[in-house]
Amino acid sequence: MKIQFILLLLAVCFVNTSCVTRLSTPTGIPDVSVSEYESMVLQKTKKIQVYDGLYNQLTVQATWIDSALTEAALSNNARLYQWTEQKYKEEKSKAISKHAEKTEFFMSFYTPERKHNDLSKISTVWKIFLDVNGQRYEGKATKVRSLFSEIQVMYPYHNRWSTPYMVTFPVATGLVENKPAVVTLTGAISTTQLQF
């Protein structure tokens, strides 16, 4: 009986020490849980796959990074990296000034042909457009050079087979957010549209 009690006590101690707790959000910073953040990302994400018969020509997932998602991402990063309130305010100020000039989309891009995966090159085979409010804006893609784990924390749907890009359009976020929009990705290989 005494041995069983000791084994039970050891098991309880092991379970208690192996539990992982969620880091608390520093004071003065809005608290957004991981599930709330991931849910918001999925709400602002569209996906399309283009096939030629059984052959996958293209898979694109794009997330519209509007003001609400930016705020949630900042809160998420503040919790993950334990930012001070001052650091949070600095990052928020940078984000506000960036969104005053442009609109951003995160794009997870897959094509089986490596030579066609060149959205960020000057001589790319692709053009990217944002159509909103009767206006068309041409986008510029930049390859995201962060660690895979860092990208996946921000955009959980991104996988190892896709290439991460940040696509920017020369229009202020405030002018186009919360309005119907279409992102068009077109080139010699394929043409597709993501309806937001």
SEROTOR-484031 format. One line per 3 residues: number of its first residue (from 1); their letters; for each residue x, y, z of C-alpha. Coordinates in Angstrom, 1 decimal. Example, Ala and Ser with C-alpha at 12.3 -4.5 7.8 and 13.67 -1.06 7.14 Angstrom:
# residues 2
1 = AS = 12.3/-4.5/7.8  13.7/-1.1/7.1
# end
This chain:
# residues 196
1 = MKI = 0.0/0.0/0.0  2.8/2.4/0.9  4.5/1.7/-2.5
4 = QFI = 1.3/2.4/-4.4  1.0/5.7/-2.5  4.6/6.7/-3.4
7 = LLL = 4.0/5.8/-7.0  0.8/7.8/-7.1  2.6/10.7/-5.5
10 = LAV = 5.5/10.5/-8.0  3.0/10.4/-10.9  1.1/13.5/-9.6
13 = CFV = 4.5/15.3/-9.2  5.5/14.4/-12.7  2.2/15.5/-14.2
16 = NTS = 2.3/18.8/-12.3  5.9/19.6/-13.4  5.3/18.7/-17.0
19 = CVT = 2.3/21.0/-17.5  2.9/24.0/-19.8  1.3/27.3/-18.8
22 = RLS = 0.4/30.1/-21.2  2.5/33.2/-20.7  0.5/36.1/-19.5
25 = TPT = 0.2/39.3/-21.5  2.3/42.1/-20.0  0.2/44.9/-18.4
28 = GIP = -1.1/47.7/-20.5  -1.4/45.5/-23.6  -4.7/44.0/-24.9
31 = DVS = -4.9/40.3/-24.2  -5.6/38.1/-27.2  -5.5/34.4/-26.7
34 = VSE = -3.8/32.1/-29.2  -7.2/30.6/-30.3  -8.7/34.1/-30.8
37 = YES = -5.7/35.2/-32.8  -5.8/32.0/-35.0  -9.5/32.4/-35.5
40 = MVL = -9.0/36.0/-36.7  -6.3/34.9/-39.1  -8.5/32.3/-40.6
43 = QKT = -11.4/34.7/-41.0  -9.2/37.1/-43.0  -7.6/34.3/-45.1
46 = KKI = -8.7/33.0/-48.5  -7.3/29.9/-50.3  -7.5/28.7/-53.8
49 = QVY = -6.0/25.7/-55.7  -5.7/25.6/-59.4  -5.5/22.2/-61.1
52 = DGL = -4.9/21.1/-64.7  -6.5/17.6/-64.6  -4.9/15.9/-61.6
55 = YNQ = -1.8/18.2/-61.8  -1.7/21.0/-59.1  -0.5/24.1/-60.9
58 = LTV = -0.8/26.5/-58.0  -2.0/26.8/-54.4  -2.3/30.2/-52.8
61 = QAT = -3.4/31.3/-49.4  -3.5/35.0/-48.6  -4.3/36.8/-45.4
64 = WID = -5.5/40.4/-45.5  -3.5/42.3/-42.8  -6.0/45.0/-41.8
67 = SAL = -6.0/47.2/-38.7  -7.8/44.6/-36.5  -5.5/41.8/-37.4
70 = TEA = -2.4/44.0/-36.9  -3.7/44.9/-33.4  -4.2/41.2/-32.6
73 = ALS = -0.8/40.3/-34.1  0.9/42.9/-32.0  -0.8/41.6/-28.8
76 = NNA = 0.2/38.1/-29.8  3.8/39.1/-30.3  3.8/41.1/-27.1
79 = RLY = 2.8/38.0/-25.2  5.2/35.6/-27.0  8.2/37.9/-26.7
82 = QWT = 7.2/39.5/-23.4  7.4/43.0/-24.7  7.2/46.0/-22.3
85 = EQK = 4.4/48.4/-22.7  6.9/50.9/-24.3  8.0/48.3/-26.9
88 = YKE = 4.4/47.5/-27.7  3.6/51.2/-28.2  6.7/51.6/-30.5
91 = EKS = 5.7/48.6/-32.6  2.1/49.8/-32.8  3.3/53.3/-34.0
94 = KAI = 5.4/51.6/-36.7  2.4/49.6/-37.8  0.1/52.6/-37.9
97 = SKH = 2.6/54.6/-40.1  3.1/51.6/-42.4  -0.7/51.1/-42.9
100 = AEK = -1.1/54.9/-43.6  0.8/54.3/-46.8  0.1/50.7/-47.9
103 = TEF = -2.1/47.7/-47.7  -0.4/44.3/-46.9  -1.3/40.7/-47.5
106 = FMS = 0.7/37.7/-46.3  0.8/35.1/-49.1  1.7/31.4/-48.8
109 = FYT = 2.5/30.4/-52.4  3.0/26.9/-53.8  3.7/25.8/-57.3
112 = PER = 5.4/22.5/-58.2  7.8/24.2/-60.7  10.6/25.9/-58.7
115 = KHN = 11.3/28.3/-61.5  7.7/29.6/-61.4  8.0/30.4/-57.7
118 = DLS = 9.5/33.8/-58.2  7.0/36.4/-57.0  9.7/38.7/-55.5
121 = KIS = 12.0/38.7/-58.5  12.1/41.7/-60.9  11.6/39.4/-63.9
124 = TVW = 8.8/37.4/-62.3  6.3/35.6/-64.5  3.5/36.8/-62.2
127 = KIF = 1.5/40.0/-61.7  -0.5/40.7/-58.5  -3.4/43.2/-58.4
130 = LDV = -5.8/44.4/-55.7  -9.2/45.5/-57.0  -11.2/47.5/-54.5
133 = NGQ = -13.5/50.5/-54.7  -13.4/50.4/-58.5  -9.6/50.9/-58.4
136 = RYE = -6.8/48.5/-59.4  -3.5/48.6/-57.5  -0.4/46.6/-58.6
139 = GKA = 1.3/44.7/-55.8  5.0/44.1/-55.0  5.9/40.8/-53.3
142 = TKV = 8.8/40.4/-50.9  10.0/37.0/-49.7  9.6/36.6/-45.9
145 = RSL = 13.0/35.5/-44.5  11.9/34.6/-41.0  12.2/31.1/-39.4
148 = FSE = 9.5/28.7/-40.4  8.3/28.4/-36.8  8.0/32.2/-36.5
151 = IQV = 6.0/32.4/-39.7  3.7/29.5/-38.6  3.0/31.2/-35.3
154 = MYP = 1.7/34.2/-37.2  0.0/32.3/-40.0  -0.8/28.7/-38.8
157 = YHN = -1.9/27.5/-42.3  1.6/28.1/-43.8  3.5/24.8/-44.5
160 = RWS = 7.0/23.8/-45.5  6.2/23.3/-49.2  5.0/26.8/-49.7
163 = TPY = 7.0/30.0/-50.0  6.0/32.9/-47.7  5.6/36.4/-49.3
166 = MVT = 4.5/39.8/-48.0  2.6/41.5/-50.8  2.1/45.3/-50.5
169 = FPV = -0.2/47.6/-52.5  0.3/51.4/-52.7  -3.0/52.3/-51.0
172 = ATG = -3.6/53.2/-47.3  -5.2/50.3/-45.4  -7.9/52.6/-43.9
175 = LVE = -9.2/53.4/-47.4  -9.8/49.8/-48.4  -10.4/47.7/-45.3
178 = NKP = -13.8/46.3/-44.6  -14.7/46.7/-48.3  -15.1/43.9/-50.8
181 = AVV = -11.8/43.3/-52.6  -10.3/40.9/-55.1  -6.6/39.9/-55.2
184 = TLT = -5.7/38.7/-58.7  -2.6/36.6/-59.3  -2.0/36.2/-63.0
187 = GAI = 0.8/35.1/-65.4  1.6/32.7/-68.2  1.2/29.7/-65.9
190 = STT = -2.2/30.5/-64.5  -4.7/33.1/-63.4  -6.6/33.0/-60.2
193 = QLQ = -8.6/35.4/-57.9  -9.1/35.5/-54.1  -12.4/37.2/-53.1
196 = F = -12.2/39.0/-49.8
# end
